[in-house]
Amino acid sequence: MDLGQQDFNRILFFEQARKNAETTYAKNPLDVENLTNWAGLLIELSQFQSVRSDSIKFVKDAVSKLEEALEINPRKHDVIWTLGNAQTSLAFYTEDLEDAKPYFAKAMQWFQQALDEAPELHTEFHRQMVNQQVVAGGSSTSNTKVSKKKKNSDLKYDILGWVILAVGIVAWVGMAKSHIPPPPPR
């Protein structure tokens, strides 16, 4: 299967999932998970639009879904994180770097807020991993002791990694924009 066929299949998948999210929303407009998933689908579909303004419209629709989800649950980590992703997408769809910078700044704020909510999720994730090891018959006693000792440093490295990634993206975009040849004179 060639890349064109893969993209076509992805579009079909995302479009069907988007329609399902609309149907679910009609039944339950307070479903935060559905709103978040719907927004994520819109961001994915924005990548396949042939006109930049259509891509931006898809992402702005995603932002409105995410803002609606935040009204229902203002501390929902994945909603906040997806808002950061949406702002990053808007920055990439913006032609001028100076116009893109406010989107990157908003993205950084959303990512930071998501990271502020992350310690609870980080702890829950590791608790579930330990439980899975116990169910699978693994020795959780020594793993739990090591996990507790490393918990604080692991979280610091996780946060540092995301911050470095975000800074790297901003720097990469800045470098990419500075190396674009000027448009031909008219």
ABEGO torsion letter per residue (X at the ends): XBAAAAAAAAAAAAAAAAAAAAAAAAABAABAAAAAAAAAAAAAAAAABABAAAAAAAAAAAAAAAAAAAAABAABAAAAAAAAAAAAAAAAABABAAAAAAAAAAAAAAAAAAAAAAAAAAAAAAAAAAAAAAAAGBBAAAAAAAAAAAAAAAAAAAAAAAAAAAAAAAAAAAAAAAABBBBBBX
